[in-house]
Amino acid sequence: MGFRLPRIVNAKKILRATDHMAPKGYFAVYVGENQKRFVIPVSYLNNPLFQDLLSRAEEEFGYDHPNGGLRIPCTEDLFVDLTSRLNGY
């Protein structure tokens, strides 16, 4: 009996990937010119203000999001303002 090297290699890849993954119940979005990463709750998806941002993101970027998170077409300041209002929603 022994262990299989490919399983160890795959486990290391998975562990490295999870460093950049959002926790359960959250997802990543990229905002602004510098594509700053924000991790936000999935519950925001129900809010009409956030749904408007998602519609604009679809129009501007389509469904191609190569870095694993949604790209949101607004400034960081506007996004922070919006999410601070959503926290009280």
Secondary structure, DSSP 8 states (H G I E B T S, - for coil): ----HHHHHHHHHHHHHHTTS--TTEEEEEETTTTEEEEEEGGGGGSHHHHHHHHHHHHHHTT--TTSSEEE-S-HHHHHHHHHHHHT-
